[in-house]
Amino acid sequence: MAKAITTNKQITMKKTIKIVKTFLSIYYAFVLEYRAEIFLWALSGCLPFILMGIWVEAAEEGNFALNSVQFARYFLVSFIVKQSNVVWVIFDFENEVVRGTLSPKLLQPIDPVWHHVAGHLTERLARFPFIVGIILLFFALYPEALWWPKIGDLLLFLVILIFAFALRFLIQYTFAMLAFWTERANAIETLWFLFYLFLSGMVAPLEVFPETIRQIALWTPFPYLIDFPTSLLIGLPVNVGQGLLVMLGWWVLFFVCNRWLWRKGLRRYSGMGA
């Protein structure tokens, strides 16, 4: 009996691995058809470098919590983090619901979300060479910002980077569920992005924020999408335990909301004749 259960688990695992490989290979081939577009998207994410120039100049003329080199490193890493957790699932999902193209995916024996996950992951692979090129160009132009992070910090940074992407994806995918009720679900993402822009650390490190605002922001999901992993890698003080717990708490909250909205939304979608 135990041997049969083990065999079934092995078969299930092999099927899962095969499905994952198939999804990734298909979507990777798809994104490679749009390499020029991906390059332009990577360049469009260079806002941190523009802000870096402003803050570096300000640090050289004023008194801030970070010096000019730390600002340069911060915005370089924030660029890397931002490139790794770019998410657009709400726009794709909304389009599928409005046009009815979600229906064929519902007939497949797999949750439609994995199509979007595979698309996002493979896009990261296609984007990676462009990001490396921009990083090398940065250090060529600003060599004094070069540093070697600790191995432990680097490994933890990579783990948190995965958590940050998972959280940002889940948040936007939860908002995407509203497409079952409205044709403009992306308007919620637009409103959310305003808070994300200012509280995530994209515009400025949380270290330069007033203490009261910083403490409030630390209990929201925003800083953990950019500022938290960025500060960790460049050596700024962070509370890793609190950060991971807050990320986990928000992930659980949005996961529960997501599954509830998914079930309610599917009934409405089916009721519309899909």
Backbone hydrogen bonds, N-H to C=O, Kabsch-Sander energy under -0.5 kcal/mol:
donor,donor_aa,acceptor,acceptor_aa,energy
5,I,1,M,-2.2
6,T,2,A,-2.3
7,T,3,K,-2.3
8,N,4,A,-2.4
9,K,5,I,-2.2
10,Q,6,T,-2.2
11,I,7,T,-2.3
12,T,8,N,-2.6
13,M,9,K,-2.5
14,K,10,Q,-2.3
15,K,11,I,-2.3
16,T,12,T,-2.4
17,I,13,M,-2.6
18,K,14,K,-2.3
19,I,15,K,-2.5
20,V,16,T,-2.6
21,K,17,I,-2.6
22,T,18,K,-2.3
23,F,19,I,-2.7
24,L,20,V,-2.6
25,S,21,K,-2.5
26,I,22,T,-2.3
27,Y,23,F,-2.4
28,Y,24,L,-2.2
29,A,25,S,-2.0
30,F,26,I,-1.7
31,V,27,Y,-2.5
32,L,28,Y,-1.8
33,E,29,A,-0.5
33,E,30,F,-1.1
34,Y,31,V,-1.8
35,R,32,L,-1.0
38,I,34,Y,-2.3
39,F,35,R,-2.3
40,L,36,A,-1.9
41,W,37,E,-2.3
42,A,38,I,-2.5
43,L,39,F,-2.1
44,S,40,L,-2.1
45,G,41,W,-0.7
45,G,42,A,-0.7
46,C,43,L,-1.8
49,F,46,C,-1.1
50,I,46,C,-1.1
50,I,47,L,-0.5
51,L,47,L,-2.4
52,M,48,P,-2.2
53,G,49,F,-1.7
54,I,50,I,-1.2
55,W,51,L,-2.6
56,V,52,M,-3.0
57,E,53,G,-1.7
58,A,54,I,-2.1
59,A,55,W,-2.6
60,E,56,V,-1.6
61,E,57,E,-0.9
62,G,58,A,-1.7
64,F,62,G,-0.6
71,F,67,N,-2.2
72,A,68,S,-2.0
73,R,69,V,-2.5
74,Y,70,Q,-2.6
75,F,71,F,-2.4
76,L,72,A,-1.7
77,V,73,R,-2.5
78,S,74,Y,-2.7
79,F,75,F,-1.5
80,I,76,L,-1.8
81,V,77,V,-2.9
82,K,78,S,-2.7
83,Q,79,F,-2.3
84,S,80,I,-1.5
85,N,81,V,-1.3
86,V,83,Q,-0.5
91,F,88,W,-1.0
92,D,88,W,-1.4
93,F,89,V,-3.0
94,E,90,I,-2.1
95,N,91,F,-1.7
96,E,92,D,-2.0
97,V,93,F,-2.4
98,V,94,E,-2.6
99,R,95,N,-2.3
100,G,96,E,-1.1
101,T,96,E,-0.8
102,L,96,E,-1.4
103,S,100,G,-1.2
105,K,101,T,-0.6
106,L,102,L,-1.5
107,L,103,S,-0.8
107,L,104,P,-0.7
108,Q,105,K,-1.0
110,I,108,Q,-1.5
114,W,111,D,-1.8
115,H,112,P,-1.4
116,H,112,P,-1.0
117,V,113,V,-2.4
118,A,114,W,-2.2
119,G,115,H,-1.9
120,H,116,H,-2.3
121,L,117,V,-2.6
122,T,118,A,-2.3
123,E,119,G,-1.4
124,R,120,H,-1.3
125,L,121,L,-1.3
126,A,122,T,-2.0
127,R,123,E,-1.9
128,F,124,R,-1.6
130,F,127,R,-0.6
131,I,127,R,-1.8
132,V,128,F,-2.4
133,G,129,P,-2.0
134,I,130,F,-2.1
135,I,131,I,-2.4
136,L,132,V,-2.5
137,L,133,G,-2.1
138,F,134,I,-2.1
139,F,135,I,-2.2
140,A,136,L,-1.8
141,L,137,L,-1.8
142,Y,138,F,-2.2
145,A,142,Y,-1.8
146,L,143,P,-1.8
154,L,150,K,-2.6
155,L,151,I,-2.6
156,L,152,G,-2.3
157,F,153,D,-2.4
158,L,154,L,-2.0
159,V,155,L,-1.9
160,I,156,L,-2.7
161,L,157,F,-2.3
162,I,158,L,-1.6
163,F,159,V,-2.0
164,A,160,I,-3.0
165,F,161,L,-2.1
166,A,162,I,-2.5
167,L,163,F,-2.5
168,R,164,A,-2.6
169,F,165,F,-2.9
170,L,166,A,-2.2
171,I,167,L,-2.6
172,Q,168,R,-2.2
173,Y,169,F,-2.7
174,T,170,L,-2.1
175,F,171,I,-2.0
176,A,172,Q,-1.9
177,M,173,Y,-0.8
177,M,174,T,-0.8
178,L,175,F,-1.5
179,A,176,A,-2.1
180,F,177,M,-1.8
181,W,178,L,-1.8
182,T,178,L,-2.0
187,A,184,R,-1.5
188,I,185,A,-1.5
189,E,185,A,-0.8
190,T,186,N,-1.9
191,L,187,A,-1.9
192,W,188,I,-2.5
193,F,189,E,-2.4
194,L,190,T,-0.9
194,L,191,L,-0.7
195,F,191,L,-0.9
196,Y,192,W,-2.3
197,L,193,F,-2.8
198,F,194,L,-1.2
199,L,195,F,-2.7
200,S,196,Y,-1.4
203,V,197,L,-1.0
208,V,205,P,-1.6
209,F,206,L,-1.3
214,R,210,P,-2.5
215,Q,211,E,-2.4
216,I,212,T,-1.9
217,A,213,I,-2.7
218,L,214,R,-1.7
219,W,216,I,-1.6
220,T,217,A,-2.0
224,Y,221,P,-0.6
225,L,222,F,-1.9
226,I,222,F,-0.6
226,I,223,P,-0.6
227,D,200,S,-2.5
228,F,223,P,-3.0
230,T,226,I,-2.0
231,S,227,D,-3.1
232,L,228,F,-1.9
233,L,229,P,-1.9
234,I,230,T,-1.8
235,G,231,S,-0.6
235,G,232,L,-0.7
236,L,231,S,-2.3
240,V,238,V,-1.0
243,G,239,N,-2.6
244,L,240,V,-2.5
245,L,241,G,-2.0
246,V,242,Q,-2.7
247,M,243,G,-2.3
248,L,244,L,-2.4
249,G,245,L,-2.6
250,W,246,V,-2.4
251,W,247,M,-2.3
252,V,248,L,-2.6
253,L,249,G,-2.2
254,F,250,W,-2.5
255,F,251,W,-2.3
256,V,252,V,-2.4
257,C,253,L,-2.1
258,N,254,F,-2.6
259,R,255,F,-2.4
260,W,256,V,-2.0
261,L,257,C,-2.6
262,W,258,N,-2.4
263,R,259,R,-2.0
264,K,260,W,-2.2
265,G,261,L,-2.9
266,L,262,W,-2.3
267,R,263,R,-1.4
268,R,264,K,-1.6
269,Y,265,G,-2.8
270,S,266,L,-2.7
271,G,267,R,-1.9
272,M,268,R,-1.0
272,M,269,Y,-0.5
273,G,270,S,-1.7
274,A,269,Y,-1.5
